[in-house]
């Protein structure tokens, strides 16, 4: 590991317990910063309500750290929107945001559009499929942003059990993202969960970043933020254990392909590979190929969007 990364690990890796919530509230009042929490959601009625309820109870009503909770529904066929609203979130449908640009499927698409319907100086993203959710997932990662003006992006780090096996989750991280980062962006080798969906950043950074529309959004954001603000502006906070729904092997393959494509675009060398992935399933007549398109589109920095600039002026 690079000496620079070892120094970064000592200086920019914390625990959620290092910053008590009351200390964060004092910092929020002193700096006047506002905090938005965004949950991208697709068919998450089983979990989204509990997550929203915990954030609202612990960080809105008990301690007013969070100014708004926004669930962006990307086309759920279940009661995700109703459950989230009943728990106290403001629910916005993806397609209602920036209708001039037709929406495409993908998590990154939802996160990008969320910048237009939130107002916080700090934006905190939380996946909507978490179980046994703790408010530390939010307070832990917004903490450094409230207390240290030199920090611009904070990732959550945690254990990821796979069923009963501790530490076996995050398979795409270990098989794809971590090798890519260590080989091509070794300054980012110290991130425990580079693909984790829980992170917070200053709006002033997010609005200058391109957003891969799909699964590559987390890796792309880390790499682009490194180049834009430098390693010392990035940090991570230990929030304990992350329990969530796991994807099957084929879905993980598609995720890995999108992440590789995101990395390839940023490496910007050599010819571009064919952006498709063929996987196999056993059928009545043997193994059957199924070919999927890999996410290749990226949204531009939000500062290039006319509607966003107009909103800021207004």
C-alpha positions as protocol buffer text, in pm:
chain_id: "A"
residue {
  index: 1
  type: UNK
  ca { x: 0 y: 0 z: 0 }
}
residue {
  index: 2
  type: UNK
  ca { x: 122 y: 350 z: -80 }
}
residue {
  index: 3
  type: UNK
  ca { x: 256 y: 552 z: 213 }
}
residue {
  index: 4
  type: UNK
  ca { x: 10 y: 824 z: 114 }
}
residue {
  index: 5
  type: UNK
  ca { x: -278 y: 579 z: 157 }
}
residue {
  index: 6
  type: UNK
  ca { x: -150 y: 461 z: 496 }
}
residue {
  index: 7
  type: UNK
  ca { x: -138 y: 821 z: 614 }
}
residue {
  index: 8
  type: UNK
  ca { x: -487 y: 877 z: 472 }
}
residue {
  index: 9
  type: UNK
  ca { x: -622 y: 573 z: 656 }
}
residue {
  index: 10
  type: UNK
  ca { x: -497 y: 716 z: 986 }
}
residue {
  index: 11
  type: UNK
  ca { x: -619 y: 1068 z: 917 }
}
residue {
  index: 12
  type: UNK
  ca { x: -945 y: 1013 z: 728 }
}
residue {
  index: 13
  type: UNK
  ca { x: -1098 y: 692 z: 868 }
}
residue {
  index: 14
  type: UNK
  ca { x: -1327 y: 728 z: 1166 }
}
residue {
  index: 15
  type: UNK
  ca { x: -1602 y: 556 z: 1364 }
}
residue {
  index: 16
  type: UNK
  ca { x: -1955 y: 692 z: 1389 }
}
residue {
  index: 17
  type: UNK
  ca { x: -1901 y: 707 z: 1765 }
}
residue {
  index: 18
  type: UNK
  ca { x: -1623 y: 964 z: 1721 }
}
residue {
  index: 19
  type: UNK
  ca { x: -1877 y: 1239 z: 1662 }
}
residue {
  index: 20
  type: UNK
  ca { x: -2178 y: 1234 z: 1897 }
}
residue {
  index: 21
  type: UNK
  ca { x: -2500 y: 1358 z: 1742 }
}
residue {
  index: 22
  type: UNK
  ca { x: -2524 y: 1658 z: 1975 }
}
residue {
  index: 23
  type: UNK
  ca { x: -2177 y: 1763 z: 1864 }
}
residue {
  index: 24
  type: UNK
  ca { x: -2291 y: 1740 z: 1504 }
}
residue {
  index: 25
  type: UNK
  ca { x: -2599 y: 1948 z: 1579 }
}
residue {
  index: 26
  type: UNK
  ca { x: -2380 y: 2222 z: 1728 }
}
residue {
  index: 27
  type: UNK
  ca { x: -2161 y: 2216 z: 1418 }
}
residue {
  index: 28
  type: UNK
  ca { x: -2469 y: 2233 z: 1195 }
}
residue {
  index: 29
  type: UNK
  ca { x: -2598 y: 2539 z: 1377 }
}
residue {
  index: 30
  type: UNK
  ca { x: -2256 y: 2705 z: 1372 }
}
residue {
  index: 31
  type: UNK
  ca { x: -2202 y: 2656 z: 1000 }
}
residue {
  index: 32
  type: UNK
  ca { x: -2562 y: 2691 z: 881 }
}
residue {
  index: 33
  type: UNK
  ca { x: -2537 y: 2383 z: 660 }
}
residue {
  index: 34
  type: UNK
  ca { x: -2849 y: 2189 z: 562 }
}
residue {
  index: 35
  type: UNK
  ca { x: -2871 y: 1812 z: 511 }
}
residue {
  index: 36
  type: UNK
  ca { x: -3079 y: 1617 z: 261 }
}
residue {
  index: 37
  type: UNK
  ca { x: -3116 y: 1239 z: 275 }
}
residue {
  index: 38
  type: UNK
  ca { x: -3201 y: 1062 z: -53 }
}
residue {
  index: 39
  type: UNK
  ca { x: -3321 y: 703 z: -86 }
}
residue {
  index: 40
  type: UNK
  ca { x: -3331 y: 568 z: -442 }
}
residue {
  index: 41
  type: UNK
  ca { x: -3601 y: 302 z: -445 }
}
residue {
  index: 42
  type: UNK
  ca { x: -3741 y: 38 z: -678 }
}
residue {
  index: 43
  type: UNK
  ca { x: -3986 y: -215 z: -529 }
}
residue {
  index: 44
  type: UNK
  ca { x: -3862 y: -175 z: -172 }
}
residue {
  index: 45
  type: UNK
  ca { x: -4191 y: -164 z: 21 }
}
residue {
  index: 46
  type: UNK
  ca { x: -4059 y: -424 z: 269 }
}
residue {
  index: 47
  type: UNK
  ca { x: -3774 y: -204 z: 395 }
}
residue {
  index: 48
  type: UNK
  ca { x: -3805 y: 159 z: 284 }
}
residue {
  index: 49
  type: UNK
  ca { x: -4065 y: 253 z: 546 }
}
residue {
  index: 50
  type: UNK
  ca { x: -3854 y: 134 z: 839 }
}
residue {
  index: 51
  type: UNK
  ca { x: -3549 y: 322 z: 711 }
}
residue {
  index: 52
  type: UNK
  ca { x: -3742 y: 646 z: 667 }
}
residue {
  index: 53
  type: UNK
  ca { x: -3907 y: 606 z: 1008 }
}
residue {
  index: 54
  type: UNK
  ca { x: -3573 y: 562 z: 1186 }
}
residue {
  index: 55
  type: UNK
  ca { x: -3418 y: 865 z: 1017 }
}
residue {
  index: 56
  type: UNK
  ca { x: -3723 y: 1079 z: 1090 }
}
residue {
  index: 57
  type: UNK
  ca { x: -3750 y: 968 z: 1454 }
}
residue {
  index: 58
  type: UNK
  ca { x: -3380 y: 990 z: 1540 }
}
residue {
  index: 59
  type: UNK
  ca { x: -3248 y: 1268 z: 1316 }
}
residue {
  index: 60
  type: UNK
  ca { x: -3547 y: 1493 z: 1247 }
}
residue {
  index: 61
  type: UNK
  ca { x: -3771 y: 1481 z: 1555 }
}
residue {
  index: 62
  type: UNK
  ca { x: -3532 y: 1378 z: 1836 }
}
residue {
  index: 63
  type: UNK
  ca { x: -3229 y: 1568 z: 1705 }
}
residue {
  index: 64
  type: UNK
  ca { x: -3297 y: 1804 z: 1410 }
}
residue {
  index: 65
  type: UNK
  ca { x: -2990 y: 1708 z: 1208 }
}
residue {
  index: 66
  type: UNK
  ca { x: -3165 y: 1618 z: 881 }
}
residue {
  index: 67
  type: UNK
  ca { x: -3367 y: 1882 z: 697 }
}
residue {
  index: 68
  type: UNK
  ca { x: -3541 y: 1662 z: 440 }
}
residue {
  index: 69
  type: UNK
  ca { x: -3589 y: 1295 z: 354 }
}
residue {
  index: 70
  type: UNK
  ca { x: -3661 y: 1232 z: -12 }
}
residue {
  index: 71
  type: UNK
  ca { x: -3743 y: 895 z: -166 }
}
residue {
  index: 72
  type: UNK
  ca { x: -3700 y: 890 z: -543 }
}
residue {
  index: 73
  type: UNK
  ca { x: -3914 y: 609 z: -681 }
}
residue {
  index: 74
  type: UNK
  ca { x: -3783 y: 478 z: -1012 }
}
residue {
  index: 75
  type: UNK
  ca { x: -4099 y: 298 z: -1121 }
}
residue {
  index: 76
  type: UNK
  ca { x: -4197 y: 61 z: -842 }
}
residue {
  index: 77
  type: UNK
  ca { x: -4475 y: -188 z: -906 }
}
residue {
  index: 78
  type: UNK
  ca { x: -4539 y: -238 z: -535 }
}
residue {
  index: 79
  type: UNK
  ca { x: -4638 y: 5 z: -256 }
}
residue {
  index: 80
  type: UNK
  ca { x: -4293 y: 162 z: -215 }
}
residue {
  index: 81
  type: UNK
  ca { x: -4420 y: 517 z: -267 }
}
residue {
  index: 82
  type: UNK
  ca { x: -4716 y: 480 z: -30 }
}
residue {
  index: 83
  type: UNK
  ca { x: -4508 y: 317 z: 244 }
}
residue {
  index: 84
  type: UNK
  ca { x: -4233 y: 578 z: 219 }
}
residue {
  index: 85
  type: UNK
  ca { x: -4480 y: 868 z: 231 }
}
residue {
  index: 86
  type: UNK
  ca { x: -4663 y: 718 z: 529 }
}
residue {
  index: 87
  type: UNK
  ca { x: -4331 y: 693 z: 714 }
}
residue {
  index: 88
  type: UNK
  ca { x: -4263 y: 1063 z: 661 }
}
residue {
  index: 89
  type: UNK
  ca { x: -4063 y: 1096 z: 341 }
}
residue {
  index: 90
  type: UNK
  ca { x: -4132 y: 1324 z: 49 }
}
residue {
  index: 91
  type: UNK
  ca { x: -4172 y: 1091 z: -248 }
}
residue {
  index: 92
  type: UNK
  ca { x: -4083 y: 1201 z: -600 }
}
residue {
  index: 93
  type: UNK
  ca { x: -4110 y: 985 z: -908 }
}
residue {
  index: 94
  type: UNK
  ca { x: -3797 y: 969 z: -1120 }
}
residue {
  index: 95
  type: UNK
  ca { x: -3985 y: 1051 z: -1441 }
}
residue {
  index: 96
  type: UNK
  ca { x: -4130 y: 1370 z: -1293 }
}
residue {
  index: 97
  type: UNK
  ca { x: -3781 y: 1515 z: -1249 }
}
residue {
  index: 98
  type: UNK
  ca { x: -3635 y: 1690 z: -1553 }
}
residue {
  index: 99
  type: UNK
  ca { x: -3890 y: 1545 z: -1799 }
}
residue {
  index: 100
  type: UNK
  ca { x: -3711 y: 1721 z: -2087 }
}
residue {
  index: 101
  type: UNK
  ca { x: -3450 y: 1443 z: -2070 }
}
residue {
  index: 102
  type: UNK
  ca { x: -3615 y: 1098 z: -2090 }
}
residue {
  index: 103
  type: UNK
  ca { x: -3512 y: 883 z: -1796 }
}
residue {
  index: 104
  type: UNK
  ca { x: -3324 y: 557 z: -1839 }
}
residue {
  index: 105
  type: UNK
  ca { x: -3316 y: 266 z: -1592 }
}
residue {
  index: 106
  type: UNK
  ca { x: -3040 y: 270 z: -1335 }
}
residue {
  index: 107
  type: UNK
  ca { x: -2948 y: 377 z: -986 }
}
residue {
  index: 108
  type: UNK
  ca { x: -2707 y: 647 z: -1101 }
}
residue {
  index: 109
  type: UNK
  ca { x: -2984 y: 805 z: -1306 }
}
residue {
  index: 110
  type: UNK
  ca { x: -3197 y: 840 z: -992 }
}
residue {
  index: 111
  type: UNK
  ca { x: -2914 y: 984 z: -783 }
}
residue {
  index: 112
  type: UNK
  ca { x: -2830 y: 1239 z: -1053 }
}
residue {
  index: 113
  type: UNK
  ca { x: -3191 y: 1356 z: -1083 }
}
residue {
  index: 114
  type: UNK
  ca { x: -3226 y: 1380 z: -706 }
}
residue {
  index: 115
  type: UNK
  ca { x: -3000 y: 1687 z: -705 }
}
residue {
  index: 116
  type: UNK
  ca { x: -3283 y: 1878 z: -875 }
}
residue {
  index: 117
  type: UNK
  ca { x: -3541 y: 1799 z: -606 }
}
residue {
  index: 118
  type: UNK
  ca { x: -3329 y: 1842 z: -293 }
}
residue {
  index: 119
  type: UNK
  ca { x: -3190 y: 2155 z: -136 }
}
residue {
  index: 120
  type: UNK
  ca { x: -2933 y: 2041 z: 118 }
}
residue {
  index: 121
  type: UNK
  ca { x: -2577 y: 2171 z: 120 }
}
residue {
  index: 122
  type: UNK
  ca { x: -2489 y: 1813 z: 213 }
}
residue {
  index: 123
  type: UNK
  ca { x: -2660 y: 1525 z: 30 }
}
residue {
  index: 124
  type: UNK
  ca { x: -2661 y: 1182 z: 190 }
}
residue {
  index: 125
  type: UNK
  ca { x: -2749 y: 874 z: -17 }
}
residue {
  index: 126
  type: UNK
  ca { x: -2887 y: 561 z: 150 }
}
residue {
  index: 127
  type: UNK
  ca { x: -2995 y: 240 z: -26 }
}
residue {
  index: 128
  type: UNK
  ca { x: -3358 y: 149 z: 36 }
}
residue {
  index: 129
  type: UNK
  ca { x: -3311 y: -227 z: 85 }
}
residue {
  index: 130
  type: UNK
  ca { x: -3130 y: -214 z: 422 }
}
residue {
  index: 131
  type: UNK
  ca { x: -3256 y: -418 z: 716 }
}
residue {
  index: 132
  type: UNK
  ca { x: -3180 y: -361 z: 1085 }
}
residue {
  index: 133
  type: UNK
  ca { x: -3113 y: 1 z: 990 }
}
residue {
  index: 134
  type: UNK
  ca { x: -2937 y: 237 z: 1230 }
}
residue {
  index: 135
  type: UNK
  ca { x: -2938 y: 617 z: 1220 }
}
residue {
  index: 136
  type: UNK
  ca { x: -2557 y: 592 z: 1242 }
}
residue {
  index: 137
  type: UNK
  ca { x: -2561 y: 523 z: 869 }
}
residue {
  index: 138
  type: UNK
  ca { x: -2666 y: 886 z: 821 }
}
residue {
  index: 139
  type: UNK
  ca { x: -2516 y: 1073 z: 1116 }
}
residue {
  index: 140
  type: UNK
  ca { x: -2188 y: 885 z: 1080 }
}
residue {
  index: 141
  type: UNK
  ca { x: -2124 y: 989 z: 723 }
}
residue {
  index: 142
  type: UNK
  ca { x: -2255 y: 1345 z: 739 }
}
residue {
  index: 143
  type: UNK
  ca { x: -2054 y: 1408 z: 1055 }
}
residue {
  index: 144
  type: UNK
  ca { x: -1716 y: 1482 z: 895 }
}
residue {
  index: 145
  type: UNK
  ca { x: -1883 y: 1709 z: 640 }
}
residue {
  index: 146
  type: UNK
  ca { x: -2044 y: 1914 z: 916 }
}
residue {
  index: 147
  type: UNK
  ca { x: -1730 y: 1939 z: 1127 }
}
residue {
  index: 148
  type: UNK
  ca { x: -1442 y: 1956 z: 877 }
}
residue {
  index: 149
  type: UNK
  ca { x: -1460 y: 2199 z: 583 }
}
residue {
  index: 150
  type: UNK
  ca { x: -1174 y: 2018 z: 408 }
}
residue {
  index: 151
  type: UNK
  ca { x: -1379 y: 1696 z: 369 }
}
residue {
  index: 152
  type: UNK
  ca { x: -1600 y: 1678 z: 60 }
}
residue {
  index: 153
  type: UNK
  ca { x: -1714 y: 1314 z: 31 }
}
residue {
  index: 154
  type: UNK
  ca { x: -1757 y: 1044 z: 294 }
}
residue {
  index: 155
  type: UNK
  ca { x: -1823 y: 674 z: 234 }
}
residue {
  index: 156
  type: UNK
  ca { x: -1969 y: 440 z: 495 }
}
residue {
  index: 157
  type: UNK
  ca { x: -1767 y: 130 z: 576 }
}
residue {
  index: 158
  type: UNK
  ca { x: -1913 y: -177 z: 741 }
}
residue {
  index: 159
  type: UNK
  ca { x: -1916 y: -554 z: 766 }
}
residue {
  index: 160
  type: UNK
  ca { x: -2132 y: -722 z: 500 }
}
residue {
  index: 161
  type: UNK
  ca { x: -2246 y: -1070 z: 605 }
}
residue {
  index: 162
  type: UNK
  ca { x: -2368 y: -1311 z: 337 }
}
residue {
  index: 163
  type: UNK
  ca { x: -2641 y: -1512 z: 506 }
}
residue {
  index: 164
  type: UNK
  ca { x: -2484 y: -1657 z: 821 }
}
residue {
  index: 165
  type: UNK
  ca { x: -2129 y: -1604 z: 693 }
}
residue {
  index: 166
  type: UNK
  ca { x: -1968 y: -1288 z: 832 }
}
residue {
  index: 167
  type: UNK
  ca { x: -1768 y: -1071 z: 596 }
}
residue {
  index: 168
  type: UNK
  ca { x: -1860 y: -1262 z: 279 }
}
residue {
  index: 169
  type: UNK
  ca { x: -2078 y: -994 z: 120 }
}
residue {
  index: 170
  type: UNK
  ca { x: -1952 y: -745 z: -132 }
}
residue {
  index: 171
  type: UNK
  ca { x: -1852 y: -1001 z: -394 }
}
residue {
  index: 172
  type: UNK
  ca { x: -1834 y: -753 z: -681 }
}
residue {
  index: 173
  type: UNK
  ca { x: -1619 y: -529 z: -463 }
}
residue {
  index: 174
  type: UNK
  ca { x: -1366 y: -804 z: -402 }
}
residue {
  index: 175
  type: UNK
  ca { x: -1366 y: -954 z: -751 }
}
residue {
  index: 176
  type: UNK
  ca { x: -1392 y: -641 z: -964 }
}
residue {
  index: 177
  type: UNK
  ca { x: -1379 y: -301 z: -793 }
}
residue {
  index: 178
  type: UNK
  ca { x: -1095 y: -357 z: -548 }
}
residue {
  index: 179
  type: UNK
  ca { x: -856 y: -503 z: -808 }
}
residue {
  index: 180
  type: UNK
  ca { x: -939 y: -219 z: -1049 }
}
residue {
  index: 181
  type: UNK
  ca { x: -877 y: 49 z: -788 }
}
residue {
  index: 182
  type: UNK
  ca { x: -556 y: -108 z: -659 }
}
residue {
  index: 183
  type: UNK
  ca { x: -413 y: -142 z: -1008 }
}
residue {
  index: 184
  type: UNK
  ca { x: -526 y: 182 z: -1170 }
}
residue {
  index: 185
  type: UNK
  ca { x: -612 y: 423 z: -886 }
}
residue {
  index: 186
  type: UNK
  ca { x: -397 y: 301 z: -594 }
}
residue {
  index: 187
  type: UNK
  ca { x: -471 y: 618 z: -398 }
}
residue {
  index: 188
  type: UNK
  ca { x: -823 y: 479 z: -349 }
}
residue {
  index: 189
  type: UNK
  ca { x: -704 y: 139 z: -222 }
}
residue {
  index: 190
  type: UNK
  ca { x: -784 y: 234 z: 138 }
}
residue {
  index: 191
  type: UNK
  ca { x: -1160 y: 243 z: 89 }
}
residue {
  index: 192
  type: UNK
  ca { x: -1318 y: -55 z: 266 }
}
residue {
  index: 193
  type: UNK
  ca { x: -1648 y: -34 z: 77 }
}
residue {
  index: 194
  type: UNK
  ca { x: -1586 y: 155 z: -247 }
}
residue {
  index: 195
  type: UNK
  ca { x: -1914 y: 34 z: -400 }
}
residue {
  index: 196
  type: UNK
  ca { x: -2128 y: 86 z: -90 }
}
residue {
  index: 197
  type: UNK
  ca { x: -2452 y: 276 z: -145 }
}
residue {
  index: 198
  type: UNK
  ca { x: -2429 y: 483 z: 172 }
}
residue {
  index: 199
  type: UNK
  ca { x: -2225 y: 798 z: 130 }
}
residue {
  index: 200
  type: UNK
  ca { x: -2259 y: 1173 z: 172 }
}
residue {
  index: 201
  type: UNK
  ca { x: -2105 y: 1463 z: -15 }
}
residue {
  index: 202
  type: UNK
  ca { x: -2118 y: 1836 z: -48 }
}
residue {
  index: 203
  type: UNK
  ca { x: -2357 y: 1954 z: -316 }
}
residue {
  index: 204
  type: UNK
  ca { x: -2078 y: 2175 z: -445 }
}
residue {
  index: 205
  type: UNK
  ca { x: -1889 y: 1856 z: -538 }
}
residue {
  index: 206
  type: UNK
  ca { x: -2182 y: 1644 z: -658 }
}
residue {
  index: 207
  type: UNK
  ca { x: -2306 y: 1907 z: -899 }
}
residue {
  index: 208
  type: UNK
  ca { x: -1967 y: 1906 z: -1076 }
}
residue {
  index: 209
  type: UNK
  ca { x: -1950 y: 1529 z: -1123 }
}
residue {
  index: 210
  type: UNK
  ca { x: -2076 y: 1321 z: -1417 }
}
residue {
  index: 211
  type: UNK
  ca { x: -2304 y: 1036 z: -1306 }
}
residue {
  index: 212
  type: UNK
  ca { x: -2287 y: 693 z: -1472 }
}
residue {
  index: 213
  type: UNK
  ca { x: -2653 y: 599 z: -1498 }
}
residue {
  index: 214
  type: UNK
  ca { x: -2619 y: 243 z: -1367 }
}
residue {
  index: 215
  type: UNK
  ca { x: -2417 y: 32 z: -1127 }
}
residue {
  index: 216
  type: UNK
  ca { x: -2093 y: 214 z: -1208 }
}
residue {
  index: 217
  type: UNK
  ca { x: -2202 y: 530 z: -1029 }
}
residue {
  index: 218
  type: UNK
  ca { x: -2016 y: 464 z: -701 }
}
residue {
  index: 219
  type: UNK
  ca { x: -1684 y: 374 z: -861 }
}
residue {
  index: 220
  type: UNK
  ca { x: -1711 y: 659 z: -1110 }
}
residue {
  index: 221
  type: UNK
  ca { x: -1789 y: 906 z: -834 }
}
residue {
  index: 222
  type: UNK
  ca { x: -1488 y: 800 z: -626 }
}
residue {
  index: 223
  type: UNK
  ca { x: -1247 y: 820 z: -918 }
}
residue {
  index: 224
  type: UNK
  ca { x: -1381 y: 1154 z: -1041 }
}
residue {
  index: 225
  type: UNK
  ca { x: -1384 y: 1304 z: -691 }
}
residue {
  index: 226
  type: UNK
  ca { x: -1023 y: 1197 z: -641 }
}
residue {
  index: 227
  type: UNK
  ca { x: -921 y: 1388 z: -952 }
}
residue {
  index: 228
  type: UNK
  ca { x: -1139 y: 1688 z: -871 }
}
residue {
  index: 229
  type: UNK
  ca { x: -1070 y: 1748 z: -500 }
}
residue {
  index: 230
  type: UNK
  ca { x: -786 y: 1511 z: -406 }
}
residue {
  index: 231
  type: UNK
  ca { x: -752 y: 1219 z: -168 }
}
residue {
  index: 232
  type: UNK
  ca { x: -744 y: 1424 z: 151 }
}
residue {
  index: 233
  type: UNK
  ca { x: -1093 y: 1558 z: 74 }
}
residue {
  index: 234
  type: UNK
  ca { x: -1229 y: 1202 z: 84 }
}
residue {
  index: 235
  type: UNK
  ca { x: -1302 y: 1002 z: 400 }
}
residue {
  index: 236
  type: UNK
  ca { x: -1478 y: 694 z: 539 }
}
residue {
  index: 237
  type: UNK
  ca { x: -1666 y: 619 z: 861 }
}
residue {
  index: 238
  type: UNK
  ca { x: -1730 y: 281 z: 1026 }
}
residue {
  index: 239
  type: UNK
  ca { x: -2105 y: 240 z: 1088 }
}
residue {
  index: 240
  type: UNK
  ca { x: -2107 y: -125 z: 1195 }
}
residue {
  index: 241
  type: UNK
  ca { x: -2290 y: -393 z: 996 }
}
residue {
  index: 242
  type: UNK
  ca { x: -2488 y: -363 z: 675 }
}
residue {
  index: 243
  type: UNK
  ca { x: -2768 y: -617 z: 627 }
}
residue {
  index: 244
  type: UNK
  ca { x: -2952 y: -614 z: 297 }
}
residue {
  index: 245
  type: UNK
  ca { x: -3087 y: -823 z: 11 }
}
residue {
  index: 246
  type: UNK
  ca { x: -2821 y: -998 z: -198 }
}
residue {
  index: 247
  type: UNK
  ca { x: -2826 y: -1035 z: -575 }
}
residue {
  index: 248
  type: UNK
  ca { x: -2780 y: -1365 z: -758 }
}
residue {
  index: 249
  type: UNK
  ca { x: -2467 y: -1447 z: -954 }
}
residue {
  index: 250
  type: UNK
  ca { x: -2599 y: -1335 z: -1292 }
}
residue {
  index: 251
  type: UNK
  ca { x: -2705 y: -997 z: -1155 }
}
residue {
  index: 252
  type: UNK
  ca { x: -2362 y: -960 z: -999 }
}
residue {
  index: 253
  type: UNK
  ca { x: -2206 y: -1032 z: -1337 }
}
residue {
  index: 254
  type: UNK
  ca { x: -2404 y: -752 z: -1497 }
}
residue {
  index: 255
  type: UNK
  ca { x: -2303 y: -521 z: -1214 }
}
residue {
  index: 256
  type: UNK
  ca { x: -1937 y: -611 z: -1260 }
}
residue {
  index: 257
  type: UNK
  ca { x: -1957 y: -546 z: -1634 }
}
residue {
  index: 258
  type: UNK
  ca { x: -2103 y: -199 z: -1579 }
}
residue {
  index: 259
  type: UNK
  ca { x: -1833 y: -120 z: -1323 }
}
residue {
  index: 260
  type: UNK
  ca { x: -1561 y: -234 z: -1559 }
}
residue {
  index: 261
  type: UNK
  ca { x: -1706 y: -19 z: -1836 }
}
residue {
  index: 262
  type: UNK
  ca { x: -1710 y: 282 z: -1601 }
}
residue {
  index: 263
  type: UNK
  ca { x: -1347 y: 222 z: -1515 }
}
residue {
  index: 264
  type: UNK
  ca { x: -1254 y: 178 z: -1879 }
}
residue {
  index: 265
  type: UNK
  ca { x: -1405 y: 511 z: -1977 }
}
residue {
  index: 266
  type: UNK
  ca { x: -1197 y: 677 z: -1707 }
}
residue {
  index: 267
  type: UNK
  ca { x: -879 y: 503 z: -1803 }
}
residue {
  index: 268
  type: UNK
  ca { x: -932 y: 644 z: -2153 }
}
residue {
  index: 269
  type: UNK
  ca { x: -676 y: 429 z: -2322 }
}
residue {
  index: 270
  type: UNK
  ca { x: -703 y: 162 z: -2587 }
}
residue {
  index: 271
  type: UNK
  ca { x: -1013 y: 79 z: -2787 }
}
residue {
  index: 272
  type: UNK
  ca { x: -1354 y: 54 z: -2621 }
}
residue {
  index: 273
  type: UNK
  ca { x: -1485 y: -296 z: -2566 }
}
residue {
  index: 274
  type: UNK
  ca { x: -1827 y: -408 z: -2687 }
}
residue {
  index: 275
  type: UNK
  ca { x: -2067 y: -296 z: -2413 }
}
residue {
  index: 276
  type: UNK
  ca { x: -2266 y: -618 z: -2376 }
}
residue {
  index: 277
  type: UNK
  ca { x: -2248 y: -916 z: -2144 }
}
residue {
  index: 278
  type: UNK
  ca { x: -2362 y: -1269 z: -2227 }
}
residue {
  index: 279
  type: UNK
  ca { x: -2458 y: -1499 z: -1938 }
}
residue {
  index: 280
  type: UNK
  ca { x: -2589 y: -1856 z: -1940 }
}
residue {
  index: 281
  type: UNK
  ca { x: -2886 y: -2030 z: -1782 }
}
residue {
  index: 282
  type: UNK
  ca { x: -2970 y: -2397 z: -1808 }
}
residue {
  index: 283
  type: UNK
  ca { x: -3289 y: -2456 z: -2004 }
}
residue {
  index: 284
  type: UNK
  ca { x: -3476 y: -2758 z: -2137 }
}
residue {
  index: 285
  type: UNK
  ca { x: -3223 y: -2803 z: -2416 }
}
residue {
  index: 286
  type: UNK
  ca { x: -2907 y: -2721 z: -2223 }
}
residue {
  index: 287
  type: UNK
  ca { x: -2739 y: -2392 z: -2148 }
}
residue {
  index: 288
  type: UNK
  ca { x: -2908 y: -2094 z: -2306 }
}
residue {
  index: 289
  type: UNK
  ca { x: -2727 y: -1763 z: -2366 }
}
residue {
  index: 290
  type: UNK
  ca { x: -2882 y: -1438 z: -2251 }
}
residue {
  index: 291
  type: UNK
  ca { x: -2715 y: -1115 z: -2362 }
}
residue {
  index: 292
  type: UNK
  ca { x: -2757 y: -791 z: -2172 }
}
residue {
  index: 293
  type: UNK
  ca { x: -2660 y: -437 z: -2260 }
}
residue {
  index: 294
  type: UNK
  ca { x: -2406 y: -287 z: -2020 }
}
residue {
  index: 295
  type: UNK
  ca { x: -2483 y: 66 z: -1896 }
}
residue {
  index: 296
  type: UNK
  ca { x: -2265 y: 305 z: -2096 }
}
residue {
  index: 297
  type: UNK
  ca { x: -2450 y: 634 z: -2077 }
}
residue {
  index: 298
  type: UNK
  ca { x: -2346 y: 900 z: -1830 }
}
residue {
  index: 299
  type: UNK
  ca { x: -2525 y: 1214 z: -1724 }
}
residue {
  index: 300
  type: UNK
  ca { x: -2325 y: 1539 z: -1738 }
}
residue {
  index: 301
  type: UNK
  ca { x: -2240 y: 1745 z: -1430 }
}
residue {
  index: 302
  type: UNK
  ca { x: -2559 y: 1903 z: -1299 }
}
residue {
  index: 303
  type: UNK
  ca { x: -2409 y: 2251 z: -1341 }
}
residue {
  index: 304
  type: UNK
  ca { x: -2445 y: 2199 z: -1717 }
}
residue {
  index: 305
  type: UNK
  ca { x: -2823 y: 2150 z: -1691 }
}
residue {
  index: 306
  type: UNK
  ca { x: -3022 y: 2466 z: -1766 }
}
residue {
  index: 307
  type: UNK
  ca { x: -3304 y: 2381 z: -1524 }
}
residue {
  index: 308
  type: UNK
  ca { x: -3058 y: 2337 z: -1238 }
}
residue {
  index: 309
  type: UNK
  ca { x: -2886 y: 2669 z: -1307 }
}
residue {
  index: 310
  type: UNK
  ca { x: -3226 y: 2840 z: -1329 }
}
residue {
  index: 311
  type: UNK
  ca { x: -3333 y: 2690 z: -997 }
}
residue {
  index: 312
  type: UNK
  ca { x: -3017 y: 2819 z: -827 }
}
residue {
  index: 313
  type: UNK
  ca { x: -3069 y: 3171 z: -958 }
}
residue {
  index: 314
  type: UNK
  ca { x: -3430 y: 3168 z: -844 }
}
